[in-house]
């Protein structure tokens, strides 16, 4: 219900570096989503290659690695989808001049976490919306799963972070136990 960096670090340390990195990769971080749109980038989790504990600690709460909004949406979608990561699409259908249609559908990339762990996370995210946002993120009559995030913005060249620039984000999906909608947005405050 509350953001707590030290809690995220505690969990990452309990999981261990190898498993933590494996989960980041299974969720699709550090690799392209392979969507039907040009110019996609992969994000960057390469600073974890050095194996430094501090890099893993900061990555546990979203610092020191670079991920794209699409990667975040896909990762959240995997939780909403009972632990299955999907490749999304931007255009549902293309119809050529002859009327022939090409349909695009999400493609299953594989299991990231178990369905029971996804359900446990969903329950936590529902609790975060009900108790952590003064009920401003809820929708009457629905269970909404969601979470906010705040990240510092890195200085160019890797020399630390801006003191006065942040990314604030929110993701949510609903109905939480039969998701039909996923929302992810972020605001850069400069």
C-alpha positions as CSV (number, residue, x, y, z in Angstrom):
1,X,0.0,0.0,0.0
2,X,2.9,2.3,0.6
3,X,6.2,2.7,-1.4
4,X,9.1,1.5,0.6
5,X,12.5,1.3,-1.1
6,X,14.0,-0.6,1.8
7,X,11.3,-3.3,1.5
8,X,12.1,-3.7,-2.2
9,X,15.8,-4.1,-1.3
10,X,15.0,-6.6,1.3
11,X,13.0,-8.8,-1.1
12,X,15.7,-8.4,-3.9
13,X,18.4,-9.6,-1.4
14,X,16.3,-12.6,-0.3
15,X,15.7,-13.5,-4.0
16,X,19.4,-13.3,-4.9
17,X,21.1,-11.7,-7.8
18,X,20.8,-14.6,-10.3
19,X,17.0,-15.0,-9.7
20,X,16.4,-11.3,-9.6
21,X,18.1,-10.8,-13.0
22,X,16.3,-13.9,-14.4
23,X,12.9,-12.4,-13.4
24,X,13.8,-9.0,-15.0
25,X,14.6,-10.8,-18.2
26,X,11.5,-13.0,-18.0
27,X,9.3,-9.9,-17.6
28,X,11.0,-8.5,-20.8
29,X,13.2,-5.8,-19.4
30,X,16.4,-5.2,-21.4
31,X,14.9,-6.6,-24.6
32,X,12.6,-5.4,-27.3
33,X,8.9,-6.3,-27.2
34,X,9.0,-7.0,-30.9
35,X,5.8,-5.1,-31.6
36,X,4.5,-4.1,-35.0
37,X,5.9,-0.6,-34.8
38,X,9.3,0.7,-36.0
39,X,11.9,2.4,-33.7
40,X,11.4,0.3,-30.6
41,X,14.3,0.3,-28.1
42,X,15.2,-2.4,-25.6
43,X,15.8,-0.4,-22.4
44,X,19.0,-1.1,-20.5
45,X,19.7,-3.4,-17.5
46,X,23.4,-3.9,-18.4
47,X,24.6,-2.2,-15.2
48,X,23.6,-5.4,-13.4
49,X,26.2,-7.3,-15.4
50,X,28.9,-6.1,-13.0
51,X,27.2,-8.0,-10.1
52,X,27.4,-5.1,-7.6
53,X,25.0,-5.4,-4.7
54,X,24.2,-1.6,-4.8
55,X,23.1,-1.9,-8.5
56,X,20.7,-4.7,-7.6
57,X,19.5,-2.9,-4.6
58,X,18.6,0.3,-6.6
59,X,17.2,-1.7,-9.5
60,X,14.8,-3.4,-7.0
61,X,12.9,0.0,-6.7
62,X,13.4,1.1,-10.3
63,X,16.6,3.1,-10.2
64,X,19.8,2.5,-12.2
65,X,18.1,0.6,-15.0
66,X,16.2,2.0,-18.0
67,X,12.9,0.5,-19.1
68,X,10.4,1.7,-21.6
69,X,6.7,2.5,-21.0
70,X,5.8,-0.5,-23.2
71,X,8.0,-2.8,-21.1
72,X,6.3,-1.6,-17.9
73,X,2.8,-2.1,-19.5
74,X,3.8,-5.6,-20.6
75,X,5.1,-6.5,-17.2
76,X,2.0,-5.3,-15.5
77,X,-0.1,-7.1,-18.1
78,X,1.7,-10.3,-17.2
79,X,0.6,-9.9,-13.6
80,X,-3.0,-9.1,-14.8
81,X,-2.8,-12.1,-17.2
82,X,-2.2,-14.7,-14.4
83,X,1.6,-14.6,-14.9
84,X,1.7,-14.9,-18.7
85,X,3.7,-12.3,-20.6
86,X,2.2,-11.3,-24.0
87,X,3.6,-9.5,-27.0
88,X,1.1,-6.6,-27.6
89,X,0.2,-5.1,-30.9
90,X,-0.7,-1.5,-31.9
91,X,-2.9,-2.1,-35.0
92,X,-5.6,-4.7,-34.8
93,X,-6.2,-5.2,-38.5
94,X,-4.9,-4.0,-41.8
95,X,-7.1,-4.1,-44.9
96,X,-5.5,-3.8,-48.3
97,X,-7.1,-2.4,-51.4
98,X,-8.5,-5.8,-52.4
99,X,-10.2,-6.1,-49.0
100,X,-7.9,-8.8,-47.7
101,X,-7.4,-8.3,-43.9
102,X,-4.4,-9.1,-41.8
103,X,-5.4,-9.5,-38.2
104,X,-3.0,-9.0,-35.3
105,X,-3.5,-10.6,-32.0
106,X,-1.4,-10.7,-28.8
107,X,1.1,-13.5,-28.8
108,X,2.0,-15.5,-25.7
109,X,5.7,-15.2,-24.8
110,X,5.6,-17.5,-21.8
111,X,5.0,-17.7,-18.1
112,X,6.8,-15.2,-15.9
113,X,5.4,-16.1,-12.5
114,X,2.9,-18.6,-11.3
115,X,-0.9,-17.9,-11.4
116,X,-1.0,-18.0,-7.6
117,X,1.8,-15.4,-7.3
118,X,0.0,-13.2,-9.9
119,X,-3.2,-13.5,-7.8
120,X,-1.3,-12.6,-4.6
121,X,0.2,-9.5,-6.3
122,X,-3.2,-8.5,-7.7
123,X,-4.6,-8.7,-4.1
124,X,-1.8,-6.5,-2.9
125,X,-2.4,-4.0,-5.8
126,X,-6.1,-3.9,-5.0
127,X,-5.3,-3.1,-1.4
128,X,-2.9,-0.4,-2.5
129,X,-5.8,1.3,-4.5
130,X,-8.3,0.8,-1.7
131,X,-6.1,2.0,1.1
132,X,-3.1,3.8,-0.3
133,X,-4.6,6.5,-2.6
134,X,-7.3,7.9,-0.3
135,X,-9.6,5.9,-2.6
136,X,-9.0,8.4,-5.5
137,X,-7.9,5.6,-8.0
138,X,-10.8,3.4,-7.4
139,X,-13.9,2.9,-9.6
140,X,-17.2,2.4,-7.8
141,X,-18.4,-1.2,-8.3
142,X,-15.0,-2.5,-9.4
143,X,-11.9,-3.9,-7.9
144,X,-9.0,-1.9,-9.3
145,X,-5.4,-3.1,-9.0
146,X,-2.8,-0.3,-9.2
147,X,0.3,1.3,-7.9
148,X,2.2,4.6,-8.2
149,X,5.9,5.1,-8.8
150,X,8.4,7.9,-8.6
151,X,11.9,7.8,-10.2
152,X,14.7,10.2,-10.4
153,X,15.9,11.3,-13.9
154,X,19.5,10.4,-14.7
155,X,21.9,13.1,-15.7
156,X,23.3,12.7,-19.3
157,X,26.5,10.6,-19.3
158,X,25.6,8.7,-16.1
159,X,26.9,11.2,-13.6
160,X,24.1,10.8,-11.1
161,X,20.6,12.3,-11.0
162,X,18.9,15.6,-11.3
163,X,17.9,17.1,-7.9
164,X,14.7,18.6,-9.2
165,X,13.4,16.3,-12.0
166,X,11.3,13.2,-11.5
167,X,9.1,10.7,-13.3
168,X,5.8,10.1,-11.5
169,X,3.8,7.1,-12.8
170,X,0.7,5.1,-12.2
171,X,-0.4,1.8,-13.5
172,X,-3.7,0.0,-13.0
173,X,-5.9,-2.8,-14.4
174,X,-9.5,-3.6,-13.9
175,X,-11.7,-5.4,-13.1
176,X,-8.8,-6.7,-11.1
177,X,-9.8,-10.3,-11.1
178,X,-11.0,-10.4,-14.7
179,X,-8.9,-7.6,-16.4
180,X,-10.2,-6.0,-19.5
181,X,-8.3,-2.7,-19.2
182,X,-4.7,-1.8,-18.4
183,X,-3.6,1.8,-17.9
184,X,-0.1,3.1,-17.5
185,X,0.9,6.7,-17.6
186,X,3.8,8.8,-16.4
187,X,4.4,12.5,-16.0
188,X,7.9,14.0,-16.2
189,X,8.2,16.9,-13.7
190,X,11.0,19.3,-14.6
